[in-house]
Amino acid sequence: MMLRGRLVRFRLSPEGKVALKGLFDRSTFSAFVVWTDELGAWIVLGSKKAPQVGQSSVVMLLKWDYFSTAVVDYKPERPVQKPPAGFVKGQRS
């Protein structure tokens, strides 16, 4: 599951609590994830949606080691109906 483009609830790891001491009041917080890469999640604090096109926003890198849990809303999709595999009786190509 991808974090990018979603509002995510993060729980800081013990390392994250030390590194980000004073930045967050609690060990859990929500942020919109703009991008993810090998360094971590690039987030917009205090936003529940993506920045608008043409609008500048300040993003912050939350390193992978700095959080232990990421919670996202998940809505399962209906399975795609596929016809059965094989031959149909009485039909010729």
Secondary structure, 3 states (H helix, E strand, C coil): CCCCCCEEEEEECHHHHHHCECCECCCEEEEEEEEECCCEEEEEECCCCCCCCCCCCCCEEEEHHHEEEEECCCCCCCCCCCCCCCCCCCCCC
